[in-house]
Structures are given as structure tokens and as C-alpha cells.
Amino acid sequence: MNTLSDNKHIVARFNREVIEQGNMQTFNELVAADFVNHTAPPGTPNGRDGFAAFFTNVLRPALPDLTVELHDQIAEGDKVVTRKTISGTHQGMFLGVPATGRRIRINVTDIVRIKNGQYAEHWGNADLHGALAQMK
């Protein structure tokens, strides 16, 4: 069984290697086959494929130079809560807005349930209104 520290490390690694670096080999290692994203956008599959598509088809093309700054991580039981900021230059379509060339910051809070060293479930809240305001 993973310790709380192990679980926090798994989430930090996902943020660094998958979100920031676009490493889909790490995605395949860290996301369970039966993963469920409880906050998948409407019309998007809530499993692994939809989760991967968000990073590869939406977030990284829009912000190819993105960085992830982890501010806080709190672990309890099998869950890790992370408060973070995703920053990058708006260089592709995002939230229906064509590239503006502006630097934007997206504040995110998410909860991940870890099972057997992998993401089993995800709930997230991103300040998309704040991101839209920065693109105007």
C-alpha cells in the first residue's frame, strides 16, 4: 500500500511529466485502465482516453510552453488534493479563443484518488473564467 508521501509524489510526477512535459509514457504508467474523470467536460469521455486527449489535443497545443507550479498538496487516505497554477503563452485555440500570444495563468484545484500507485479517479476545478479574461 502506498503511503501518503508516495501518493503525493505520484501526483507531483504526473503534473511534472505528463502535464508540463507531455510525456504520454508516464501517463500510461500512472493512469489506471478503469480511471474515471468525474469532471470531464460535457460530451467528453470520462475515462483514460478523454483525460489523455485533454492534455494532447487541448491544453498542450494551446499552451505549448506551459509550466505547472504546485502550491499545496494535502493527502489523506487514498486521496491527494493539489492547488496549482498552469501558466503558458496562449499560442493555439483555447476555450474557443484563437491564439493571442498573451501569457495566461490558470488556477486549478484537483483531487486524485490513488489506487495501486495509479490515478483511479479525478475531480477538478479550474478558474476558466479567469483564463478567459486574460485572453481578452
C-alpha positions in Angstrom: 0.0 0.0 0.0 1.3 3.5 -0.8 2.0 6.0 1.9 0.6 9.5 1.9 4.0 10.7 0.8 4.0 8.1 -2.1 0.6 9.3 -3.3 1.7 13.0 -3.2 4.8 12.0 -5.2 2.7 10.2 -7.8 0.5 13.3 -8.3 3.6 15.6 -8.4 5.2 13.4 -11.0 2.0 13.4 -13.1 1.9 17.2 -13.1 5.6 17.5 -13.9 6.0 14.7 -16.5 2.5 14.5 -18.1 1.0 18.0 -17.9 4.2 20.0 -18.1 6.4 17.8 -20.3 3.7 16.0 -22.3 5.2 12.5 -21.5 2.4 10.1 -22.5 4.6 7.1 -21.5 4.3 8.4 -17.9 0.6 9.0 -18.5 0.2 5.3 -19.4 2.1 4.2 -16.4 0.3 6.4 -13.9 -3.4 6.3 -15.1 -5.3 3.1 -14.4 -7.2 1.3 -17.2 -10.5 1.9 -15.3 -9.8 5.5 -14.5 -12.8 7.9 -14.1 -12.6 11.7 -14.5 -15.6 13.0 -12.6 -15.2 16.5 -14.0 -14.7 15.7 -17.7 -16.2 18.4 -19.9 -19.7 17.7 -21.2 -19.6 15.5 -24.3 -16.0 14.2 -23.5 -15.4 10.6 -22.4 -14.7 10.4 -18.7 -12.1 7.6 -19.0 -8.4 7.4 -19.8 -8.8 8.4 -23.4 -10.7 11.6 -22.7 -8.3 12.5 -20.0 -5.3 12.0 -22.3 -7.0 13.9 -25.1 -7.4 16.9 -23.0 -3.6 17.2 -22.5 -2.6 16.2 -26.0 -5.4 17.9 -28.1 -6.5 20.9 -26.0 -4.1 22.1 -23.3 -0.6 21.5 -24.8 -1.5 22.8 -28.3 -3.0 26.0 -26.7 -0.1 26.5 -24.2 2.9 24.6 -25.7 5.4 26.3 -23.3 3.3 25.6 -20.2 4.6 25.1 -16.7 2.9 23.7 -13.6 3.6 25.3 -10.2 2.4 23.2 -7.3 1.4 25.4 -4.4 -0.1 22.9 -1.9 -0.6 19.2 -1.6 -2.7 17.6 1.1 -3.0 13.8 1.3 -5.5 11.8 3.4 -6.4 8.2 2.9 -6.1 7.4 -0.8 -6.7 11.0 -2.0 -4.4 13.9 -2.8 -5.7 17.4 -3.1 -3.4 19.8 -5.1 -3.6 23.5 -5.6 -1.6 24.6 -8.6 -1.1 27.1 -11.3 -0.7 26.2 -15.0 1.0 29.0 -16.9 1.9 29.4 -20.6 1.7 31.5 -23.7 -1.6 31.3 -25.5 -0.4 30.0 -28.9 -3.4 27.9 -30.0 -7.2 27.7 -29.7 -8.3 27.5 -26.1 -11.8 27.8 -24.7 -12.9 28.9 -28.2 -10.4 31.8 -28.3 -7.8 31.8 -31.1 -4.2 32.4 -30.1 -3.5 35.8 -28.5 0.2 35.4 -27.7 -0.6 36.5 -24.1 0.8 34.7 -21.0 -2.0 33.2 -19.1 -2.3 31.6 -15.7 -4.9 29.0 -14.8 -5.5 28.4 -11.1 -6.5 24.7 -10.5 -7.6 22.7 -7.5 -7.9 19.0 -8.0 -8.5 15.8 -6.1 -7.0 12.5 -7.2 -7.7 9.1 -5.8 -4.7 6.8 -6.0 -5.1 3.0 -6.2 -2.2 0.7 -6.6 0.1 3.6 -7.4 -2.1 4.9 -10.2 -4.7 7.6 -10.8 -8.1 5.8 -10.2 -10.4 8.9 -10.0 -10.1 12.7 -10.6 -12.2 15.7 -9.6 -11.0 19.1 -10.6 -11.9 22.8 -10.6 -10.1 25.3 -12.9 -10.6 29.0 -13.0 -11.5 29.1 -16.7 -13.3 32.5 -16.3 -10.1 34.0 -15.1 -8.2 32.3 -18.0 -10.8 33.8 -20.5 -10.4 37.3 -19.0 -6.6 37.1 -19.5 -7.0 36.2 -23.2 -9.2 39.4 -23.9 
